[in-house]
């Protein structure tokens, strides 16, 4: 009898559980979209924190070398310089490569012809963006599309598109004082990513869109210009007025990861087209050519790393602190070690325009389009110690007449 009661009880409880479970399954919650409004966290907590911290904010601190006991150059007038135009700002752009190399060629035009010209940096930038977009399409999105480039991008672009004076193409809109490519680049980059995602590799359509974006922000580059009552195409202006032979210029590199005395690829992101035209030489030869060039009236477009604790903008100087590496230990291995581990990067292009001796060291006058070069007394200039060049400057462009018989040794 007890067994029957237990079985009956189990059946009843099971029925009640099933009925309850079935009833619960029928009741389902719904999801809806509602506007998220600021609550206590935003309106009370964060507002209180912001108000509390605002008066106490301090500028960020960075680690630098103390140069109070250094005998430093104080003025550009202490340097023997080649002729060059006054420094100009690149504004909010990543186009130092164009500013430095354009300045270099302005000095070359004067050295070769005696003509003082001011050329358009943005004309070159415009067409470089077009070529970057073309390669992006050709490689189906594998080629880098960024603001940076290298000195020999200028010679490459000028060979194809020529060049024009600054007054003919500034790249600035009316009332615009400084270049700002942030929105323009973002728009072009986003467009190219959409092309990649949709697999819409129509080169003509892509380049047309890229040009329309460039035209909107920078203006349409001229196809003909008038100089001294004569009309030139940009390529004619380069050849007939400036009289520059772009094949007369050579790019010198010094890093240990590639064979010396050969033409090699400079393996950095800004060499986005993988140029293999760099003549790689040992550090001693690198410095010998550089010093002979600047001391004999040639300037150089140089590139390397300028983000170091030995950079003191307020004093306009670059040095190598001993806590980084003592001068006597700066050699090819020290350069390669830093390049290989990423502590030396190819982050800036500048124009080497002069030299002097100070405190037992050779110093170089650097014309710079970057903003930090205007934080000191010599607006648009830096003074770079020879140790810094040996350790951190990776490459330069110079006229072939300044390299002696080097090119005859190249395999």
QUIPEWO-V599337 format. One record per residue. N is the residue number from 1. RES is the residue in one letter. OMEGA is omega as a letter, one per 30 degrees, with the letter a starting at -180 (999 if undefined). NEAR is the number of other ideal C-beta (glycine too) atoms within 12 Angstrom. D_CENTER is the distance of its C-alpha to the mean C-alpha in Angstrom with 1 decimal. Layout:
{{N & RES & OMEGA & NEAR & D_CENTER} {N & RES & OMEGA & NEAR & D_CENTER}}
This chain:
{{1 & X & l & 7 & 92.9} {2 & X & a & 8 & 90.1} {3 & X & l & 9 & 88.1} {4 & X & l & 10 & 88.6} {5 & X & a & 11 & 87.5} {6 & X & a & 12 & 84.3} {7 & X & l & 13 & 83.4} {8 & X & l & 14 & 84.1} {9 & X & l & 14 & 82.0} {10 & X & a & 14 & 79.0} {11 & X & a & 14 & 79.4} {12 & X & l & 14 & 79.4} {13 & X & l & 14 & 76.4} {14 & X & l & 14 & 74.5} {15 & X & a & 14 & 75.4} {16 & X & l & 14 & 74.3} {17 & X & a & 14 & 70.9} {18 & X & l & 14 & 70.3} {19 & X & l & 14 & 71.3} {20 & X & a & 14 & 69.0} {21 & X & l & 13 & 66.0} {22 & X & l & 12 & 66.6} {23 & X & l & 11 & 66.7} {24 & X & a & 12 & 63.4} {25 & X & a & 10 & 61.7} {26 & X & a & 9 & 62.7} {27 & X & a & 10 & 60.8} {28 & X & l & 7 & 57.1} {29 & X & l & 6 & 54.4} {30 & X & l & 6 & 52.2} {31 & X & l & 6 & 48.5} {32 & X & l & 6 & 47.4} {33 & X & l & 6 & 44.2} {34 & X & l & 6 & 44.3} {35 & X & l & 6 & 42.0} {36 & X & a & 8 & 40.5} {37 & X & l & 9 & 41.3} {38 & X & a & 12 & 40.1} {39 & X & a & 11 & 42.6} {40 & X & a & 11 & 43.6} {41 & X & a & 13 & 40.4} {42 & X & a & 14 & 38.3} {43 & X & a & 13 & 41.0} {44 & X & a & 13 & 42.5} {45 & X & a & 14 & 40.7} {46 & X & l & 15 & 37.0} {47 & X & l & 16 & 38.1} {48 & X & l & 14 & 40.0} {49 & X & a & 14 & 37.3} {50 & X & l & 15 & 34.8} {51 & X & a & 13 & 37.4} {52 & X & a & 12 & 38.4} {53 & X & a & 12 & 34.9} {54 & X & a & 11 & 33.6} {55 & X & a & 8 & 35.4} {56 & X & a & 9 & 34.4} {57 & X & l & 10 & 30.7} {58 & X & l & 8 & 29.0} {59 & X & l & 5 & 25.4} {60 & X & a & 6 & 23.5} {61 & X & l & 6 & 23.9} {62 & X & a & 13 & 21.5} {63 & X & l & 15 & 22.7} {64 & X & l & 22 & 22.6} {65 & X & l & 25 & 24.8} {66 & X & a & 15 & 27.8} {67 & X & a & 26 & 27.8} {68 & X & a & 11 & 31.1} {69 & X & a & 9 & 33.0} {70 & X & l & 25 & 30.5} {71 & X & a & 20 & 31.3} {72 & X & l & 30 & 28.1} {73 & X & a & 37 & 27.3} {74 & X & a & 23 & 27.8} {75 & X & l & 22 & 27.1} {76 & X & a & 31 & 25.3} {77 & X & l & 15 & 28.9} {78 & X & a & 23 & 29.5} {79 & X & l & 32 & 27.3} {80 & X & a & 22 & 28.4} {81 & X & l & 32 & 25.7} {82 & X & l & 34 & 25.3} {83 & X & l & 27 & 25.4} {84 & X & l & 38 & 22.2} {85 & X & l & 30 & 21.7} {86 & X & l & 20 & 21.2} {87 & X & l & 29 & 17.7} {88 & X & a & 38 & 16.3} {89 & X & l & 26 & 14.0} {90 & X & l & 37 & 10.9} {91 & X & a & 29 & 12.4} {92 & X & l & 20 & 11.1} {93 & X & l & 35 & 8.2} {94 & X & a & 30 & 4.5} {95 & X & l & 42 & 6.0} {96 & X & a & 44 & 6.1} {97 & X & l & 45 & 7.0} {98 & X & a & 46 & 9.8} {99 & X & a & 44 & 11.0} {100 & X & a & 47 & 11.4} {101 & X & l & 47 & 13.0} {102 & X & l & 47 & 15.0} {103 & X & l & 46 & 16.3} {104 & X & a & 47 & 17.2} {105 & X & l & 46 & 19.2} {106 & X & l & 39 & 20.9} {107 & X & l & 40 & 22.2} {108 & X & l & 42 & 23.2} {109 & X & l & 32 & 25.2} {110 & X & a & 28 & 27.0} {111 & X & a & 29 & 27.7} {112 & X & a & 23 & 29.1} {113 & X & a & 19 & 30.9} {114 & X & a & 13 & 31.1} {115 & X & l & 24 & 29.5} {116 & X & a & 17 & 27.3} {117 & X & l & 33 & 24.9} {118 & X & a & 28 & 22.1} {119 & X & a & 42 & 20.0} {120 & X & l & 41 & 18.0} {121 & X & a & 46 & 14.2} {122 & X & l & 41 & 14.5} {123 & X & l & 40 & 17.1} {124 & X & a & 43 & 14.7} {125 & X & l & 43 & 12.1} {126 & X & a & 39 & 15.3} {127 & X & l & 37 & 16.5} {128 & X & l & 45 & 13.3} {129 & X & l & 47 & 13.5} {130 & X & a & 32 & 17.1} {131 & X & l & 30 & 16.8} {132 & X & l & 36 & 14.4} {133 & X & l & 41 & 17.2} {134 & X & a & 27 & 19.8} {135 & X & l & 29 & 18.7} {136 & X & l & 31 & 18.4} {137 & X & a & 30 & 22.0} {138 & X & a & 17 & 23.1} {139 & X & a & 20 & 22.0} {140 & X & l & 17 & 23.4} {141 & X & a & 24 & 20.2} {142 & X & a & 15 & 19.2} {143 & X & a & 22 & 16.2} {144 & X & l & 22 & 12.8} {145 & X & a & 36 & 11.9} {146 & X & a & 28 & 8.5} {147 & X & a & 33 & 6.2} {148 & X & l & 32 & 3.8} {149 & X & a & 42 & 6.5} {150 & X & a & 43 & 8.6} {151 & X & a & 49 & 11.1} {152 & X & l & 44 & 13.9} {153 & X & a & 43 & 12.6} {154 & X & l & 45 & 14.0} {155 & X & l & 37 & 17.3} {156 & X & a & 31 & 17.5} {157 & X & a & 39 & 17.2} {158 & X & l & 34 & 19.5} {159 & X & a & 23 & 22.1} {160 & X & a & 20 & 22.3} {161 & X & a & 31 & 21.9} {162 & X & a & 35 & 22.5} {163 & X & a & 46 & 21.2} {164 & X & l & 40 & 22.7} {165 & X & l & 32 & 23.2} {166 & X & a & 25 & 21.3} {167 & X & l & 17 & 24.6} {168 & X & l & 29 & 24.9} {169 & X & a & 33 & 21.7} {170 & X & a & 29 & 19.8} {171 & X & l & 39 & 18.1} {172 & X & l & 24 & 19.7} {173 & X & l & 17 & 22.7} {174 & X & l & 7 & 25.9} {175 & X & a & 7 & 25.7} {176 & X & a & 18 & 22.0} {177 & X & a & 13 & 20.8} {178 & X & l & 20 & 17.0} {179 & X & l & 35 & 14.5} {180 & X & a & 24 & 14.0} {181 & X & a & 34 & 12.4} {182 & X & a & 17 & 13.1} {183 & X & a & 17 & 16.5} {184 & X & a & 34 & 15.8} {185 & X & l & 30 & 13.1} {186 & X & a & 18 & 15.4} {187 & X & l & 21 & 18.3} {188 & X & a & 36 & 16.9} {189 & X & l & 26 & 15.8} {190 & X & l & 18 & 19.2} {191 & X & a & 30 & 21.0} {192 & X & l & 36 & 19.7} {193 & X & l & 18 & 20.6} {194 & X & l & 16 & 24.0} {195 & X & a & 26 & 24.4} {196 & X & a & 22 & 23.9} {197 & X & a & 13 & 26.3} {198 & X & l & 14 & 28.9} {199 & X & a & 11 & 28.5} {200 & X & a & 19 & 28.6} {201 & X & l & 22 & 27.1} {202 & X & a & 15 & 28.3} {203 & X & a & 21 & 25.8} {204 & X & a & 14 & 27.5} {205 & X & a & 18 & 27.5} {206 & X & a & 33 & 23.9} {207 & X & l & 28 & 22.6} {208 & X & l & 18 & 25.1} {209 & X & l & 26 & 23.8} {210 & X & l & 37 & 20.1} {211 & X & a & 26 & 21.3} {212 & X & l & 20 & 23.4} {213 & X & l & 28 & 20.6} {214 & X & l & 33 & 18.6} {215 & X & a & 21 & 21.9} {216 & X & a & 17 & 22.6} {217 & X & a & 29 & 19.6} {218 & X & a & 38 & 18.8} {219 & X & a & 26 & 22.2} {220 & X & l & 17 & 23.6} {221 & X & a & 31 & 22.5} {222 & X & l & 28 & 25.7} {223 & X & l & 18 & 27.5} {224 & X & a & 18 & 29.7} {225 & X & l & 31 & 29.6} {226 & X & l & 17 & 32.3} {227 & X & a & 25 & 32.1} {228 & X & l & 13 & 35.3} {229 & X & l & 7 & 37.3} {230 & X & a & 13 & 36.1} {231 & X & l & 17 & 34.2} {232 & X & l & 25 & 31.4} {233 & X & l & 23 & 29.3} {234 & X & l & 34 & 25.6} {235 & X & l & 24 & 26.3} {236 & X & l & 22 & 29.5} {237 & X & l & 35 & 27.8} {238 & X & a & 34 & 25.5} {239 & X & a & 19 & 28.5} {240 & X & a & 19 & 31.4} {241 & X & l & 27 & 30.1} {242 & X & l & 35 & 27.1} {243 & X & l & 21 & 28.8} {244 & X & l & 34 & 25.7} {245 & X & a & 20 & 26.2} {246 & X & l & 31 & 22.8} {247 & X & l & 16 & 24.5} {248 & X & a & 21 & 25.1} {249 & X & a & 36 & 21.6} {250 & X & l & 34 & 20.8} {251 & X & a & 45 & 17.8} {252 & X & a & 46 & 19.0} {253 & X & l & 46 & 17.9} {254 & X & l & 42 & 19.8} {255 & X & a & 35 & 20.0} {256 & X & a & 24 & 23.3} {257 & X & l & 21 & 22.7} {258 & X & a & 25 & 23.3} {259 & X & l & 18 & 26.3} {260 & X & l & 26 & 26.4} {261 & X & l & 24 & 27.3} {262 & X & l & 19 & 26.1} {263 & X & a & 25 & 23.4} {264 & X & l & 28 & 21.2} {265 & X & l & 25 & 18.2} {266 & X & a & 37 & 15.0} {267 & X & l & 23 & 14.7} {268 & X & a & 33 & 11.1} {269 & X & a & 21 & 9.6} {270 & X & l & 35 & 7.3} {271 & X & a & 31 & 10.8} {272 & X & l & 33 & 11.8} {273 & X & l & 28 & 15.0} {274 & X & l & 21 & 16.1} {275 & X & l & 26 & 16.8} {276 & X & a & 18 & 19.6} {277 & X & a & 30 & 19.9} {278 & X & l & 36 & 18.7} {279 & X & a & 39 & 21.8} {280 & X & a & 35 & 21.9} {281 & X & l & 36 & 24.1} {282 & X & a & 27 & 25.5} {283 & X & l & 32 & 24.1} {284 & X & l & 17 & 27.1} {285 & X & l & 25 & 26.6} {286 & X & a & 40 & 22.9} {287 & X & l & 32 & 23.9} {288 & X & l & 21 & 26.9} {289 & X & a & 39 & 25.2} {290 & X & a & 38 & 22.6} {291 & X & l & 26 & 25.5} {292 & X & a & 23 & 27.8} {293 & X & a & 39 & 25.3} {294 & X & a & 38 & 24.6} {295 & X & l & 25 & 28.2} {296 & X & l & 21 & 29.5} {297 & X & l & 24 & 27.7} {298 & X & l & 39 & 24.5} {299 & X & a & 44 & 21.0} {300 & X & l & 52 & 18.0} {301 & X & a & 48 & 14.3} {302 & X & a & 49 & 13.0} {303 & X & l & 45 & 10.1} {304 & X & a & 44 & 10.4} {305 & X & l & 33 & 10.7} {306 & X & a & 36 & 11.3} {307 & X & a & 23 & 12.3} {308 & X & l & 36 & 15.9} {309 & X & l & 24 & 19.4} {310 & X & l & 35 & 20.0} {311 & X & a & 39 & 17.6} {312 & X & a & 32 & 20.0} {313 & X & a & 29 & 18.7} {314 & X & l & 19 & 22.3} {315 & X & l & 31 & 23.4} {316 & X & a & 37 & 20.5} {317 & X & l & 42 & 20.5} {318 & X & l & 49 & 18.9} {319 & X & l & 42 & 21.6} {320 & X & l & 36 & 22.3} {321 & X & l & 26 & 24.9} {322 & X & l & 17 & 27.9} {323 & X & l & 14 & 27.5} {324 & X & l & 28 & 24.3} {325 & X & l & 27 & 26.0} {326 & X & a & 14 & 28.7} {327 & X & a & 23 & 27.9} {328 & X & l & 11 & 30.6} {329 & X & l & 17 & 29.0} {330 & X & a & 31 & 25.6} {331 & X & a & 23 & 25.9} {332 & X & l & 27 & 24.5} {333 & X & l & 18 & 25.4} {334 & X & l & 28 & 23.6} {335 & X & a & 37 & 20.4} {336 & X & l & 23 & 20.9} {337 & X & a & 21 & 22.0} {338 & X & l & 30 & 18.9} {339 & X & a & 31 & 16.6} {340 & X & a & 17 & 19.0} {341 & X & l & 11 & 19.3} {342 & X & l & 14 & 15.6} {343 & X & l & 20 & 16.0} {344 & X & l & 34 & 14.0} {345 & X & l & 23 & 10.5} {346 & X & a & 34 & 8.0} {347 & X & a & 27 & 5.5} {348 & X & l & 42 & 5.8} {349 & X & a & 47 & 7.6} {350 & X & a & 48 & 11.0} {351 & X & l & 52 & 14.5} {352 & X & a & 50 & 17.5} {353 & X & a & 43 & 20.5} {354 & X & a & 36 & 23.3} {355 & X & l & 35 & 25.2} {356 & X & l & 28 & 28.1} {357 & X & a & 20 & 30.1} {358 & X & l & 24 & 30.6} {359 & X & l & 21 & 32.3} {360 & X & a & 12 & 32.9} {361 & X & l & 26 & 29.2} {362 & X & l & 29 & 27.1} {363 & X & l & 39 & 24.4} {364 & X & l & 48 & 21.6} {365 & X & a & 41 & 20.7} {366 & X & l & 51 & 17.0} {367 & X & a & 46 & 16.0} {368 & X & l & 43 & 12.9} {369 & X & a & 41 & 11.6} {370 & X & a & 35 & 10.3} {371 & X & a & 24 & 13.0} {372 & X & l & 30 & 14.3} {373 & X & l & 39 & 15.5} {374 & X & l & 23 & 18.0} {375 & X & l & 20 & 19.6} {376 & X & a & 27 & 21.9} {377 & X & a & 21 & 24.6} {378 & X & a & 32 & 22.7} {379 & X & l & 23 & 20.5} {380 & X & l & 33 & 17.2} {381 & X & l & 42 & 18.2} {382 & X & l & 49 & 17.9} {383 & X & a & 49 & 20.5} {384 & X & l & 50 & 19.4} {385 & X & a & 42 & 22.3} {386 & X & l & 32 & 23.0} {387 & X & l & 35 & 23.1} {388 & X & l & 40 & 19.5} {389 & X & a & 44 & 18.5} {390 & X & a & 37 & 20.8} {391 & X & a & 39 & 19.5} {392 & X & l & 40 & 15.7} {393 & X & a & 45 & 14.6} {394 & X & a & 43 & 14.4} {395 & X & l & 50 & 14.6} {396 & X & l & 45 & 15.4} {397 & X & a & 48 & 16.7} {398 & X & l & 42 & 20.2} {399 & X & a & 37 & 23.3} {400 & X & l & 25 & 25.6} {401 & X & a & 22 & 28.4} {402 & X & a & 32 & 26.7} {403 & X & l & 32 & 26.8} {404 & X & a & 21 & 30.6} {405 & X & a & 13 & 32.1} {406 & X & a & 29 & 29.2} {407 & X & l & 26 & 28.7} {408 & X & a & 11 & 32.4} {409 & X & a & 17 & 31.9} {410 & X & a & 24 & 29.2} {411 & X & 999 & 13 & 30.8}}
